[in-house]
Amino acid sequence: MIRRAWPADAPALEAILHETFATTWRPNITPAAAQAFLDERRPAAYVAERGLEFWVAERGGEVVGLAHREGDFVHALHVHSAHARRGVGARLMDRIEAEAADAGLTTLRLETDTFNTASQAFYRTRGYREAGRYPDEEWNSGLTTLLLVKDLTGG
């Protein structure tokens, strides 16, 4: 089931963000960047500030994924690794893309990093195309960010 986040979802949302950090980002960033992520309590801050804007995927009463869009930019898509490759991310993106199209947007943008080939493949199958590359300043780890864009008009 895809639904809007509820205040009671906060611990599950933070846990998903920590888990995806540990499995996806931590192996690819410097120890200093990883420690900053933990010290700054980024998942808790993000959920506290924006969590009620999230769409969540719930399976068997458990929150297993989240997505966040603001305007034409998808800020987050995270699926707990125990539920990866089971259609959760696709269902969340279906909802985000439909919501954006219903709002009259003609394109959606998002970012991933060059090391994250699994996310690149996922987005490519959904019609996203690379529109730019630039240094990833968030992690200060020498990574390169990819800007991906999708035309929502079907053109």
C-alpha positions as CSV (number, residue, x, y, z in Angstrom):
1,M,0.0,0.0,0.0
2,I,1.3,3.5,-0.9
3,R,0.1,6.3,1.5
4,R,1.2,9.5,3.0
5,A,3.4,9.3,6.0
6,W,1.9,9.6,9.5
7,P,3.7,11.1,12.5
8,A,3.9,7.6,14.0
9,D,6.0,6.5,11.0
10,A,9.0,8.6,12.0
11,P,11.0,5.8,13.7
12,A,10.5,3.5,10.7
13,L,11.4,6.3,8.2
14,E,14.6,7.1,10.1
15,A,15.5,3.4,10.2
16,I,15.1,3.1,6.5
17,L,17.3,6.2,5.9
18,H,20.0,4.7,8.2
19,E,19.8,1.3,6.5
20,T,20.1,2.7,3.0
21,F,22.9,5.0,4.1
22,A,24.8,2.0,5.6
23,T,24.3,-0.2,2.5
24,T,24.6,2.3,-0.3
25,W,26.4,5.4,0.7
26,R,28.8,4.5,3.6
27,P,30.9,2.1,1.5
28,N,31.5,4.9,-1.1
29,I,32.2,8.0,1.1
30,T,35.1,9.0,3.3
31,P,35.0,8.0,7.0
32,A,34.8,11.7,7.8
33,A,31.7,12.2,5.7
34,A,30.1,9.1,7.2
35,Q,30.8,10.4,10.7
36,A,29.3,13.8,9.8
37,F,26.1,12.0,8.6
38,L,25.8,10.3,12.0
39,D,26.9,13.2,14.2
40,E,24.4,15.5,12.4
41,R,21.6,13.0,12.8
42,R,20.6,13.6,9.2
43,P,17.8,11.0,9.0
44,A,16.1,12.4,12.2
45,A,16.4,16.0,11.0
46,Y,15.1,15.1,7.5
47,V,12.1,13.2,8.9
48,A,11.3,15.9,11.5
49,E,11.5,18.6,8.9
50,R,9.9,17.0,5.9
51,G,8.6,13.5,6.9
52,L,4.9,14.3,6.6
53,E,5.5,15.2,2.9
54,F,6.7,11.6,2.2
55,W,4.9,8.9,0.5
56,V,5.5,5.6,2.2
57,A,5.2,2.0,1.1
58,E,3.7,-0.3,3.6
59,R,3.8,-4.1,3.4
60,G,2.1,-6.2,6.0
61,G,1.7,-3.3,8.3
62,E,5.5,-2.4,8.1
63,V,6.8,0.8,6.4
64,V,9.4,-0.5,3.9
65,G,10.1,2.5,1.7
66,L,9.7,6.2,1.2
67,A,9.7,8.8,-1.5
68,H,9.8,12.6,-1.3
69,R,9.1,15.1,-4.1
70,E,9.0,18.9,-3.9
71,G,8.0,20.6,-7.1
72,D,9.7,19.0,-10.1
73,F,12.5,17.5,-7.9
74,V,12.5,14.0,-6.4
75,H,14.6,14.4,-3.2
76,A,14.4,10.9,-2.0
77,L,13.5,7.3,-2.9
78,H,14.6,4.8,-0.3
79,V,13.6,1.1,0.0
80,H,14.8,-1.1,2.9
81,S,17.2,-3.6,1.4
82,A,15.1,-6.5,2.7
83,H,12.4,-5.3,0.4
84,A,14.5,-4.2,-2.6
85,R,13.7,-5.6,-6.1
86,R,10.2,-6.4,-5.2
87,G,8.4,-3.5,-6.9
88,V,8.4,-1.2,-3.9
89,G,10.5,1.5,-5.5
90,A,8.5,1.3,-8.7
91,R,5.2,1.7,-6.9
92,L,6.6,4.7,-5.0
93,M,7.8,6.3,-8.2
94,D,4.5,5.6,-10.0
95,R,2.8,7.6,-7.2
96,I,5.4,10.4,-7.4
97,E,5.2,10.7,-11.2
98,A,1.4,10.5,-11.3
99,E,1.2,13.2,-8.6
100,A,3.6,15.4,-10.5
101,A,1.7,15.0,-13.8
102,D,-1.6,15.7,-12.0
103,A,0.0,18.9,-10.7
104,G,0.7,20.0,-14.3
105,L,4.4,19.3,-14.3
106,T,5.9,18.2,-17.6
107,T,9.3,16.9,-16.3
108,L,10.7,15.5,-13.1
109,R,14.4,15.8,-12.0
110,L,16.4,13.8,-9.5
111,E,20.0,13.1,-8.6
112,T,22.0,9.9,-8.1
113,D,25.8,9.4,-8.0
114,T,28.0,7.7,-10.6
115,F,28.8,4.8,-8.3
116,N,25.2,3.9,-7.8
117,T,24.7,1.9,-11.0
118,A,21.7,0.0,-9.6
119,S,19.7,3.3,-9.2
120,Q,20.9,4.5,-12.6
121,A,19.5,1.3,-14.2
122,F,16.2,1.6,-12.3
123,Y,15.7,5.1,-13.4
124,R,16.7,4.4,-17.0
125,T,14.0,1.8,-17.3
126,R,11.5,4.4,-16.1
127,G,12.5,6.8,-18.9
128,Y,15.0,9.1,-17.0
129,R,17.9,10.4,-19.0
130,E,21.1,12.0,-17.9
131,A,21.0,15.8,-18.1
132,G,24.2,16.7,-16.3
133,R,27.2,15.8,-14.1
134,Y,28.8,17.8,-11.4
135,P,30.8,17.3,-8.2
136,D,28.8,15.9,-5.2
137,E,29.3,18.5,-2.6
138,E,27.0,16.9,0.0
139,W,29.4,14.2,0.9
140,N,32.8,16.0,0.2
141,S,34.1,12.6,-0.9
142,G,35.1,13.3,-4.5
143,L,31.9,11.7,-5.9
144,T,30.2,12.8,-9.0
145,T,26.4,13.5,-9.1
146,L,24.3,12.7,-12.1
147,L,21.2,14.8,-12.8
148,L,18.5,12.7,-14.4
149,V,15.3,14.0,-16.0
150,K,12.1,12.4,-17.2
151,D,9.6,13.9,-19.6
152,L,6.1,13.3,-18.1
153,T,4.2,14.3,-21.3
154,G,5.0,11.1,-23.1
155,G,6.7,13.0,-25.8
